[in-house]
Structures are given as structure tokens and as C-alpha cells.
Amino acid sequence: MKELDDLKKCFGDYVEYTASLRKQYAPGAGLLGFGRGPKDDPGHMKFYDDAKALAETLAATEPSPEIAAEAVEFILHAEEENQKYDLAVWMLMAAQGIAIPLIPYLKPEDAARIRDWYGRRYPRHKRLPIQNEVFKALGL
């Protein structure tokens, strides 16, 4: 499905982009709050906005439960699968919320399976507010 492929490409492009960010800034740029560094790069927010729009477009197609499950799992696993890209991890974690519009299209058993994994991966006391929203949405 084109919309899902576009979403996956957006995530892949972002990870590649963050991998190249350190080369674009002088060593120590942004350290101790002086100047701009790779963490302040506007590309992080551009990724989030683009990924959110793509997820909303996918949800608007009323995807099959299988496509919805693939998309939701892809979005929620992205942070875990890209740990070596430290500049991407926090935005990938924040972007988990873009999965929420796709959750209603999941089969109840898929939602339960994903919720079980998500609860183990992100225990309540370690969750960000957006992760609490995702966890709640997975409860259908």
C-alpha cells in the first residue's frame, strides 16, 4: 500500500538524516546551551509533521486490520530498532502518538498483543505522556 510505504520511507529518511547531522555541525556545537547543535536542527520537527500527515492520510484510507497492524507496529517499534541513532531516538519516541488514528482499525486481538508488548517495553513509571495516550488507545 502506497501510504504505508510512504510512511516507512519517511521514517527511514529521518534516521539517515540524523545519522548525517553530526557531520553538519562543528564538534561541540550546542554543548552547554551555547549555539545551535544537531539536537536543535529543524529537520526533527519536519520529520514529525511529515510523519503525522502520512499517518493521518493512511488512516483516512480506512486500512485493513492487517495494514493497520503493520503500520502501528512499525511506528511503535521504530525507536527500539534505531537505538544506535541517538539523535533520532527521542523524536521516534515522541512520534509514537501518530499511531493513534490507526489503532481503531486493528483487530481486538492485535491491539491486545501490541498493548501487551508496549506495556512491557514502556512500563507505566517510565512512559512519556504520549506513550500513556498510545497505551490507553490500545485498550480500545
C-alpha positions as CSV (number, residue, x, y, z in Angstrom):
1,M,0.0,0.0,0.0
2,K,1.5,3.3,-1.1
3,E,0.6,5.2,2.0
4,L,2.3,2.7,4.3
5,D,5.3,2.6,2.0
6,D,5.5,6.5,2.1
7,L,5.3,6.4,5.9
8,K,8.1,3.8,6.2
9,K,10.2,5.8,3.8
10,C,9.7,9.0,5.9
11,F,11.0,7.2,9.0
12,G,13.9,5.7,7.1
13,D,14.9,9.1,5.6
14,Y,14.7,10.7,9.0
15,V,17.0,8.1,10.6
16,E,19.5,8.6,7.7
17,Y,19.2,12.3,8.1
18,T,20.0,12.2,11.8
19,A,23.0,10.0,11.1
20,S,24.4,12.7,8.9
21,L,23.6,15.6,11.3
22,R,26.8,15.3,13.3
23,K,28.9,15.9,10.2
24,Q,27.0,19.2,9.5
25,Y,27.9,20.8,12.8
26,A,31.2,21.6,14.4
27,P,32.3,19.3,17.3
28,G,30.8,20.6,20.5
29,A,28.1,22.7,18.8
30,G,25.2,23.3,21.1
31,L,27.0,21.9,24.1
32,L,26.1,23.6,27.4
33,G,23.4,25.6,25.6
34,F,25.9,27.6,23.5
35,G,24.9,28.0,19.9
36,R,22.9,25.6,17.8
37,G,23.7,21.9,17.7
38,P,22.4,18.8,15.9
39,K,19.7,18.4,18.5
40,D,18.2,21.8,17.6
41,D,18.1,21.1,13.9
42,P,14.7,21.9,12.3
43,G,14.7,18.6,10.5
44,H,13.4,16.8,13.7
45,M,10.2,18.8,13.7
46,K,9.9,18.5,9.9
47,F,10.0,14.7,10.3
48,Y,7.3,14.7,12.9
49,D,5.0,16.9,10.9
50,D,5.5,14.9,7.7
51,A,5.1,11.5,9.5
52,K,2.0,12.7,11.3
53,A,0.4,13.8,8.0
54,L,1.3,10.5,6.3
55,A,-0.2,8.5,9.2
56,E,-3.4,10.6,9.0
57,T,-3.5,10.0,5.3
58,L,-3.1,6.3,5.8
59,A,-5.9,6.3,8.5
60,A,-8.2,8.2,6.1
61,T,-8.0,5.3,3.7
62,E,-9.6,3.1,6.4
63,P,-6.9,0.5,6.1
64,S,-7.5,-3.2,6.5
65,P,-6.7,-4.6,10.0
66,E,-3.5,-6.2,8.6
67,I,-2.2,-2.9,7.1
68,A,-3.2,-1.1,10.3
69,A,-1.3,-3.6,12.4
70,E,1.8,-3.4,10.2
71,A,1.7,0.4,10.4
72,V,1.1,0.6,14.2
73,E,3.8,-1.9,14.9
74,F,6.3,-0.2,12.6
75,I,5.7,3.2,14.3
76,L,5.9,1.8,17.8
77,H,9.0,-0.3,17.2
78,A,10.9,2.4,15.3
79,E,12.5,3.8,18.5
80,E,13.6,0.4,19.7
81,E,15.0,-0.6,16.3
82,N,17.1,2.6,15.9
83,Q,18.8,2.9,19.3
84,K,22.2,3.5,17.7
85,Y,20.9,6.7,16.2
86,D,20.9,8.8,19.4
87,L,19.7,12.0,17.7
88,A,16.7,10.2,16.3
89,V,15.6,8.2,19.4
90,W,13.7,10.9,21.3
91,M,11.8,12.1,18.2
92,L,10.9,8.5,17.2
93,M,9.6,8.0,20.7
94,A,7.6,11.2,20.6
95,A,6.2,10.2,17.1
96,Q,4.6,7.1,18.6
97,G,1.5,9.2,19.0
98,I,1.0,9.3,15.3
99,A,-0.2,5.7,15.5
100,I,-3.3,6.6,17.5
101,P,-5.5,7.3,14.4
102,L,-4.7,3.8,13.1
103,I,-5.5,1.9,16.3
104,P,-9.3,1.8,15.7
105,Y,-8.6,-0.3,12.6
106,L,-6.8,-3.0,14.5
107,K,-8.4,-6.4,15.3
108,P,-9.0,-6.6,19.0
109,E,-6.5,-9.5,19.3
110,D,-3.8,-7.5,17.5
111,A,-4.5,-4.5,19.8
112,A,-4.2,-6.7,22.8
113,R,-1.0,-8.3,21.6
114,I,0.6,-4.9,20.8
115,R,-0.7,-3.4,24.1
116,D,0.9,-6.3,26.0
117,W,4.3,-5.7,24.3
118,Y,4.0,-2.0,24.7
119,G,3.3,-2.3,28.4
120,R,6.4,-4.4,28.8
121,R,8.6,-2.2,26.7
122,Y,7.4,1.0,28.4
123,P,6.4,0.4,32.0
124,R,4.0,2.9,33.4
125,H,6.6,4.6,35.6
126,K,8.9,5.2,32.5
127,R,6.3,6.4,30.0
128,L,6.1,9.8,28.4
129,P,2.6,11.4,28.3
130,I,2.2,10.5,24.7
131,Q,3.0,6.9,25.5
132,N,0.2,6.9,28.1
133,E,-2.1,8.0,25.3
134,V,-1.0,5.3,23.0
135,F,-1.3,2.7,25.7
136,K,-4.8,3.9,26.5
137,A,-5.8,3.9,22.9
138,L,-4.6,0.3,22.5
139,G,-7.1,-0.7,25.2
140,L,-9.8,0.0,22.6
